[in-house]
Amino acid sequence: MALVSDSTNQVLFETEKGYSYQCDVTNSIVINFVDTVSSYRIHDFLIFQRKVNNVDILNMLYDLSDKSDAQLIETTKRNFSRNLTICEIVQLRELLNGTKFTLTLHSMLCNVLKGELI
């Protein structure tokens, strides 16, 4: 993970299958998932996170047809386009949800600290 050790990048969340970091130079969230690297502005990241969370995994599990074994996950700006299995979708969800949690927690802490300084 030498790519994110630079002082302009801050690791946000890491799992077994990938990691995310915030790049201060480009003001973006970078997702590295199973050797696929994609960069998002915060608004685009939240749209992508919601899209992945909206995948109906239970329906995929109960559907016995071959077409339900994987699903194409794409972003609007084509930063990410992969055919993911059910397990990969769950792993990507974990990474994206952990990243969003970290961003939310950081934002809340900044608001609390700013309130105490005033």
N, C-alpha and C positions, 0 to 999 in steps of 0.2 A: 504494500500500500504506500509506496514511496511517492506516488503521484499527489497524494493529499497531505504530505508533511510540510508543504510550503506554508509560510505565514499568512498567505492570502486565502487559504482554504481551511475550513473548519469541519471536521467530521461530525455529522449529525446523528447518524444511526448506522449500525453494522449488524448484519446477520451472517449466517454461514454461506449464503448464496450471493451476497452483495453488500454494498454500502452506499451511503449517500453523504454528500458534503455540500457545504455552501461556499460558493466562490465569490469572494468580495470584489474581485476585479470586474467580473461580468454581472454581478448582482443576480446570480441564478442558483438554482438547486441542481446538482448533478447526481444522477442515479447511475450506479454501476451494478447491473444485475446480470449474472451469468455471462460475463464478458461482453455485455451490450451497454455502452455508455450513452446516456442521453441527458440533455441539459434543458431546464425549464425555468421560465419566469415563475414567480410564486403563484400567480393566477392560473397559469397553464398546469403547474404541478397539482394544484387542488382539483382541477378538472380531471386530470389523469387519475388521481387517487380515487375520486368518486366513480369514475368509469370502471376501474378495476374492482372496487367494492360492490358495484352493481351487477357484476357477473353472477348469474344464478348457478352456484356450484351444486346445490342439491338437485336441481333439474339435470345438470350434466351427469351427476352420479347415477340417477335413476333411469336416464335415457340409455338404452342398451345399443343404440345404433353407433356405428363407427364414427360418424360425424361429431358426436358429442365427446369424443376422447380429448379433443383440444379445441381451443377457440383463438381466433385471431384478435389480438389486442393491438390497437393502433391509437396514436394521438392525433390531434387535429393538424399539427404542423409536421407530422411524419418524423418526429424525433425518435419514436419507438414504434416498431412494427414487427411483431413476432407471433408465431403460432404457439401458444402455451398450453401445456397439459394442466390438468386439475391441480396437481401438486405444485407446479410452477406458479400458477395463479395464486394459490395460498401463500407461497413464499414471497411473491411480489407484493401481495397485500400486507404481509408482515413488515416488509421493508418500507413501503409507502406510509402505512399507518404509524410506524415507529418514528419516521421522519416528521410526519405532521405533528405527532405528539411532542417531539423535541422542539419544533418551531413554536408551537402553542405555549409550551412551558417557558421557553425563553422570552416570548412576548409578554407573558404574564409577570415574570420576574422583573423585566424591565419596567413595566407599569408600576409595580409595587415599589421598586427602588426609586423611581422618579417621584412617586408620591411622598416617600419618606424624606427626600431631599428638599422638597418645597416647604 
